[in-house]
Amino acid sequence: MECRSPESCRHREVVASPQQGEDYALCGLLKSISGIENHAGLHVPPAACRACCESYPPSQSDLNPIVASLLYALSEQVVDENGVPGCDLETAKGLNRWAERSLPAVDADEDDCVDWGRKSYDHLRAVTVDTIARLLPRPETPLSGSKRNVATWAVGVTTAARRLPTLQRSVDSIVKSGWSDPRLFVDGDMEIPPSLVPLVACRRNPAVGAFPNYKLSLDELFMRDPNADAYLMVQDDALFLGTPAMRDYLESVLWPDDGPWIASLYCSKAYTQASVGWHRFSDRWVWGAVAFAFSPEALRQILTSPLVYQHRMLPEGKGLARIDVVVGQIAVANEIPILLPSPSLVQHIGTVSTIWNLARAVNSRHADRFIGDLLDRQL
């Protein structure tokens, strides 16, 4: 991931502002977006530059929260001035609406401005299974029937081109967490980091779309290993803790019995529970297919479900996305329990969704309680 600083920012122009003082800098990105050549609102304080560099990189079509707030303030001033050279009144109103939509929700926490792709948890590699279990207790008793231990895994990672790639970071964290040979399922023409090329199981050219790639990848995992105890499918913007204790811990938790089960290793902010531990999800799942583990019985029911084909046949490209929604629908239709951990065992670090161009890992698209952050605070 790009390491940014005010000094290295290509948008920062060191031009003294007579209105705000010499420590202010002109933001070239604001100038390009607004079309304004000279205005006090283009000059920003050092603190804003530093905050912008701590967030994800902005562009002319994709604002981060700091640039959005600066554009909101600038456009409000221009509206009050009834337009200025380079930006008339109607343009300013449109920019103001866009900036407002790009700001985090009113009740969002400060994590919505964090560039998750730059956070590091490498110092937690020595964390033990017992330490994880203290923060995320195992179920005291099997949820039903007799417990079935997981010993063998089939692991896949679906990936597609991103403007800011997360694949290397994600796969490294999976390998460090105990799964040494995940298979990569590449949708479309994209460059794979050289170190990951040996892991490529399949390239689909031309791209088939997120949902078809996910379904076909699950098919291949099963066909290659029909007797695995668990099938783990991960999206390329999932960040694991990066300690071998992760796999050992999960093998001590899964599965509650011999029936069909789905376990999401990712718990979105929307699904954070009041009490820590593993919870049986009681609603229809819609927030995130970042990292799903399927029991053999659950996988077979998903692969053969009529809902898969009904979804794919939706018109206007609607059947190319919404993996999480389809998994949730099948779980409800087949009464497959979904387990989720609170805190989350995985963080969503995607800067820009491969499906929705401006869908970032903010608000409910990230885990507000990630076990890596909890462990970090204890050290």
Steps between C-alpha positions, in 0.01 A plus 500: 500500500611857428663670799395864487622816671427870446853550368455233231140587404481584130196721562665725758620835375706703746362844425470750781142605564458867591170417670607197708875528543817339368445161665196438281544321164288512186326171422537428132237229516238744628603739222459230232166382634348845539654670197592795721845651457508740793294484819569498872316168531767328288761560771501238776676477839782251572271292723263439208788386278621258768149362557452453124823298481380278784182425306473324166630674185241731341450576133289729282223239492542349847522721810629391836327650807759776547488623140121467511483728804733753335297494178179538701634813669637643174179438305289656777711816478463507122122457528490791748698704248250411223777329303860596421716484186540137400206379711153641453217476752342179365837325479577600858165363618571170324847479658348574839251213466775261387727602787218446750431149364872418530517586869468219758160456659420727793523208744815354339811470716849627424597163350309597186792726405768234550689347210470140621735378230794672670447361851743229604453213745830321437602551862213268606635187326592338832144523635381166638174312462422562867545875453255501209257290702508750786381776266268275299388216731421165346144377548493335842299207367415385147215706361322176408583132471857370521789723393687421180862616490651659189839366395515549122425814303445604140575872470434736211542872437294681237661805345445759229674818392498790748632850461688449829576127531459317830565143379863470615422625849194278532668178381806565718273526803322175407829312461634638828176389667571135424365431149812462286351434156178692430383480138456825310202541269572799276208670329618687193830634378705619798861487605575257781796573731786265401509332842133397461513363145557137622169522688288584194244225445293661228485812282166595347543706182293693427379572853173334600412724796527473876210263569568256212869490594410424861263218404741345249784524752297316764426232239870456433594484868254216546597317182867510595440396859156343558596374847624816671362573846458872422493715187628855555433757228661839549472821303820681410444789743482289817772550760564212740684534829811338355583251774495117469284500811211616281461169321558301820236705677240449226565127494414493870167678434361349176267320444221488762366173353482294181230711339533794261672810641631830370747706702582857405845585633412864432256695715391830346438803716131444420513159672716574807342329801455637851683202651826343386508150359357295215138576417244327285376762256126541525421709192560486124869564429576803281820662633810342355630183333854598599594161650250215515579149624258229389452155641487225232124466536442875473724526194312226316166668573629836375648358181174325408255769614251628238549844655850513350364471148203727564735772621738465206209541255397839642492767227725803452805343658341466843601135509871585492524624858342465847682182609417564864128542427480171308683309774257651750199400290620142463573477873146609583338276236695192614509585871880508503628673815750783452753553777674834543772611740484819700769639494575432135784263409551678166516866399370634170780712350361559151561859395266487203262216426563301183124504445382844607762756396456722806398242765769534765569308818336761720186517711347151501752373243772454762530327836486754780632235743785304338690258719830637370420846636391356835825305530698808394352706782600238756870517407 
